[in-house]
Amino acid sequence: MKANEVLDMLKRRFPNEPEYHQAVSEVLGTIEEVYNEHPEFEKSNLIERLCIPDRIFSFRVTWVDDKGQVQTNMGYRVQHNNAIGPYKGGIRFHASVNLSILKFLAFEQTFKNSLTTLPMGGAKGGSDFSPRGKSNAEIMRFCQAFVTELWRHIGPDTDVPAGDIGVGGREVGYMYGMYKKLARENTGTFTGKGIEFGGSLIRPEATGYGNVYFLLQMLKTKGIDIKDKVVTVSGSGNVAQYTVEKLITLGAKVVTMSDSDGYIYDPDGIDREKLDYIMELKNLYRGRIREYAEKYGVKYVPGARPWGEKCDIAMPSATQNEINGDDARALLANGCFAVSEGANMPSTPEAIDEFLKARILYAPGKAANAGGVSVSGLEMTQNAQKLSWSAEEVDQKLKDIMANIHEQCLKYGTQEDGYVNYVKGANVAGFMKVAKAMMAQGIL
């Protein structure tokens, strides 16, 4: 297999899908060597079968707004690979959603889920509907219309969706309620549900907490303590909020958060009280991060990302491609020695090259942010067993899973000179498990 030839083939067959091409390119470049050590993979054309999704559902979603006007959006579900378990992956509601983004996310999800050691395949779904500015009633009607189209293609042993950008507990609740009504079953098909109806403790916190747990594993390899380290975090949604929460409890100093309008810089650090304000602002009032700057009298930079601020550690937790080459060089120039990704593919290929060239601690999203889907898997287990675990039990299992992922990255990513290439480690570890499962199950 030659990575560039496979990528050229995909670009010809699926033009105008840059995010999908970027995700595939990043993986193929790191697994080419190990792939070619297995001629049986090439004989069964495994790489092409792995890159192209099993199936894609696309559908129109029609709903009525509060003014009585009929609105239409597009809905999608990309079921990428189920070699090691039921399809598993979030649903994203955002104006930017298109097939390219969902294919990249489903492709990444396949390897991320493989790394968790839990039996889950990879999928992703969503719509170009944006909850921002919509009433609860409008969001409920949209979610119900979305699931009316999707419900036949999901199920507890088939495909288990969860939340993502624009889809939190409220949206999951509405979708699960409609699914349950249509399917006439109560088997926990969605994860990220409310505690009252099958959800798991620690699930809202899991992606942010898991990212910090992975970061701690990386720092431990260098004997570095996180206490008093200055951290820049992007985003102000679920992942960013709980990343900051865990960092605060560990004694780190978080100085930035952001949203799509800009970022705030608080030189004194975001403490528990300030974080509570952000959580209320974002989760209850759907407000903008600039209101934090107005309340606490700190710097607000509109239309920008926080990567120009001085820090020891950067934790991008907003969206894809939010750190470009210039941002990466700015981080490095300001003394940043660790980057751990809470978002999916937040660094461009140029940024990743800069991090690896500088030989800093760099954790790609498919490893560092796997905590969310890990606890989703634990939620599936609890639902299947008709029981619930304590927060302490779930948190300990999450720590164990993140430590295990780190071990796999060390195994496959440690170079001869001792530097750990976590990108290669995560990609090879995730790929080998899926590849062996596909080979064992025959050509399907």
Buried (B, 14 or more C-beta within 10 A) or exposed (E): BEBEEBBEBBBEEBEEBEBBBBBBBBBBBBBBEBBEEBEEBEEBEBBEBBBBBBEBBEBEBBBBBEEEEEBEBBBBBBBBBBBBBBBBBBBBBBEBBBBBBBBBBBBBBBBBBBBBBBBBBBBBBBBBBBBEEBEEEBBBBBBBBBBBBBBEBBBBEBBBBBBBBBBBBBBBBBBBBBBBEBBEEEBBBBBBBEEEBBBBBBBBBBBBBBBBBBBBBBBEEEEBEBEEBBBBBBBBBBBBBBBBBBBBEBEBBBBBBBBBEBBBBBEEBBEEEBBEBBBEBBBEEEBBBBBBBEEBEBEBBEEEBBBBBBBBBBBBBBBBBBBBBBBBBBBBEBEBBBBBBBBBBBBBBBBBEBBBEBEBBBBBBBBBBBBBBBBBBBBBBBBEEEEBBEEEBBBEBBBEBBBBBBEBBBEBBBEEEEEBBBBBBBBBBBBBBBBBBBBEEEEE
